[in-house]
Amino acid sequence: MGINTYNLQSVKKELQHMSSSQLTDLCLRLAKYKKENKELLSYLLFEAGNEAGYIQGIKEEVEDLYKTLPNHSYYQAKLLRKILKLVAKHAKFMASKPAEIDLLMHFCEQYLNRIEKKITYKPLRQLLSKQLEKAGKMISALHEDLQFDYRTDYEKLVTRAAETMTWINKHDYV
């Protein structure tokens, strides 16, 4: 006999029958046992109303992490993966595709500013390539008005990447 896991619809129905004090206790209990739950709850309670400020804070944190970039390519790739994990976590909290695109493009800009131009370490190269691809696909999935806004910035970013990094082919991304 295993533990039953109920679907979201069943959980939602059950939560609607609870009092506010019971809901508060449940939320606090969830936040107590998992760090990511606490971070999500903190975002929803204190930061969700100021998405632009939250995004700016994440960008500053990304820049600070880039400043600690080590010299060796292997360790650079490890730190960049850590930064991408941070970006993905916060993008998941915000549940906003434009915000995620903004963060991914900021990651790519910082990459172009901080990583050596003639790198040969393939995993390090792929980190930029994959994020440019991901941002391009996400922009294509947006509403037409938003696509236009992001497409120009994206094309500038790809052009800069192609000029800066010899191994980037602009036509692969635009």
C-alpha positions as CSV (number, residue, x, y, z in Angstrom):
1,M,0.0,0.0,0.0
2,G,1.5,3.3,-1.1
3,I,0.9,6.9,-0.3
4,N,-1.9,8.5,-2.3
5,T,-1.1,11.6,-4.3
6,Y,-4.1,13.6,-5.4
7,N,-4.4,15.7,-8.5
8,L,-4.5,19.5,-8.4
9,Q,-8.2,19.7,-8.9
10,S,-8.9,17.5,-5.8
11,V,-6.4,19.6,-3.8
12,K,-8.0,22.8,-4.9
13,K,-11.5,21.6,-3.9
14,E,-10.2,20.5,-0.5
15,L,-8.4,23.9,0.1
16,Q,-11.6,25.8,-0.7
17,H,-13.3,24.1,2.3
18,M,-10.6,25.2,4.8
19,S,-10.5,28.3,6.9
20,S,-8.0,31.0,6.5
21,S,-6.1,30.0,9.6
22,Q,-5.8,26.4,8.4
23,L,-4.5,27.7,5.0
24,T,-2.0,29.8,6.8
25,D,-0.8,26.8,8.8
26,L,-0.5,24.7,5.6
27,C,1.5,27.4,3.8
28,L,3.9,27.8,6.7
29,R,4.3,24.1,7.0
30,L,5.2,23.9,3.3
31,A,7.6,26.7,3.5
32,K,9.3,25.2,6.6
33,Y,10.4,22.0,4.9
34,K,11.6,23.1,1.5
35,K,13.7,26.1,0.7
36,E,12.3,26.5,-2.8
37,N,8.7,26.6,-1.3
38,K,9.8,29.3,1.1
39,E,11.4,31.3,-1.8
40,L,8.3,31.0,-3.9
41,L,6.0,32.0,-1.1
42,S,8.3,35.0,-0.4
43,Y,8.1,36.0,-4.0
44,L,4.3,35.7,-4.1
45,L,3.8,37.6,-0.9
46,F,6.4,40.4,-1.2
47,E,7.7,40.7,-4.7
48,A,5.0,39.7,-7.2
49,G,3.6,43.2,-7.2
50,N,6.9,44.7,-8.4
51,E,8.0,42.4,-11.2
52,A,10.3,44.9,-12.8
53,G,12.1,45.5,-9.5
54,Y,12.4,41.7,-9.0
55,I,13.8,41.2,-12.5
56,Q,16.3,44.0,-11.8
57,G,17.4,42.3,-8.6
58,I,17.9,39.0,-10.4
59,K,20.0,40.8,-13.1
60,E,22.2,42.3,-10.4
61,E,22.6,38.9,-8.8
62,V,23.6,37.4,-12.1
63,E,26.1,40.2,-12.7
64,D,27.6,39.6,-9.2
65,L,28.0,35.9,-10.0
66,Y,29.6,36.7,-13.3
67,K,32.2,38.9,-11.5
68,T,33.3,35.8,-9.6
69,L,34.0,33.9,-12.8
70,P,37.1,31.8,-12.5
71,N,39.8,31.6,-15.1
72,H,39.6,27.9,-16.0
73,S,37.0,26.9,-18.6
74,Y,35.7,23.9,-16.7
75,Y,34.9,26.0,-13.6
76,Q,33.5,28.8,-15.7
77,A,31.0,26.3,-17.2
78,K,30.1,25.1,-13.8
79,L,29.4,28.6,-12.6
80,L,27.4,29.5,-15.7
81,R,25.2,26.4,-15.2
82,K,24.6,27.6,-11.6
83,I,23.6,31.0,-12.9
84,L,21.3,29.4,-15.5
85,K,19.7,27.3,-12.7
86,L,19.1,30.5,-10.7
87,V,17.6,32.2,-13.7
88,A,15.3,29.2,-14.4
89,K,14.1,29.1,-10.8
90,H,13.2,32.7,-10.7
91,A,11.6,32.6,-14.1
92,K,9.5,29.6,-12.8
93,F,8.4,31.7,-9.8
94,M,7.3,34.6,-12.1
95,A,5.6,32.4,-14.6
96,S,6.1,35.1,-17.2
97,K,7.6,34.3,-20.6
98,P,8.6,37.9,-21.3
99,A,10.4,38.0,-17.9
100,E,12.2,34.8,-18.7
101,I,13.3,36.1,-22.1
102,D,14.5,39.2,-20.5
103,L,16.6,37.2,-18.0
104,L,18.0,34.9,-20.7
105,M,19.0,37.8,-22.9
106,H,20.7,39.4,-19.9
107,F,22.6,36.2,-19.2
108,C,23.8,36.1,-22.9
109,E,24.8,39.8,-22.7
110,Q,26.9,39.1,-19.6
111,Y,28.4,36.1,-21.3
112,L,29.5,38.2,-24.2
113,N,31.0,40.8,-21.8
114,R,32.8,38.4,-19.5
115,I,33.8,35.2,-21.4
116,E,37.1,35.1,-23.4
117,K,36.4,35.6,-27.1
118,K,38.5,32.6,-28.4
119,I,37.3,29.8,-26.1
120,T,37.7,26.3,-27.3
121,Y,35.9,24.5,-24.5
122,K,32.8,23.1,-26.2
123,P,30.5,22.9,-23.1
124,L,31.2,26.6,-22.5
125,R,30.3,27.4,-26.1
126,Q,27.2,25.4,-25.9
127,L,25.9,27.3,-22.9
128,L,25.6,30.5,-25.0
129,S,24.3,28.7,-28.1
130,K,21.6,26.9,-26.2
131,Q,20.4,30.0,-24.5
132,L,20.3,32.0,-27.7
133,E,18.2,29.2,-29.3
134,K,15.9,29.0,-26.3
135,A,15.3,32.8,-26.3
136,G,14.6,32.7,-30.0
137,K,12.0,29.9,-29.7
138,M,10.4,31.7,-26.7
139,I,10.2,35.0,-28.7
140,S,8.5,33.1,-31.6
141,A,5.8,31.8,-29.2
142,L,4.9,35.3,-27.9
143,H,2.0,37.5,-29.1
144,E,2.9,39.5,-32.3
145,D,3.3,42.8,-30.5
146,L,5.6,41.4,-27.9
147,Q,7.5,39.5,-30.6
148,F,8.3,42.7,-32.4
149,D,9.6,44.3,-29.2
150,Y,11.9,41.4,-28.3
151,R,12.9,40.4,-31.8
152,T,14.9,43.7,-32.4
153,D,16.8,43.3,-29.1
154,Y,17.3,39.6,-29.9
155,E,18.7,40.3,-33.3
156,K,21.1,42.9,-31.9
157,L,22.3,40.4,-29.3
158,V,22.8,37.7,-32.0
159,T,24.6,40.2,-34.2
160,R,26.9,41.2,-31.4
161,A,27.5,37.5,-30.5
162,A,28.4,36.7,-34.1
163,E,30.8,39.7,-34.2
164,T,32.4,38.9,-30.9
165,M,32.5,35.1,-30.9
166,T,34.0,33.7,-34.1
167,W,32.2,30.4,-33.7
168,I,28.7,31.9,-33.7
169,N,26.9,32.0,-37.0
170,K,24.2,34.7,-37.0
171,H,22.1,32.8,-39.6
172,D,21.6,29.9,-37.2
173,Y,19.7,32.1,-34.8
174,V,18.0,34.8,-36.9
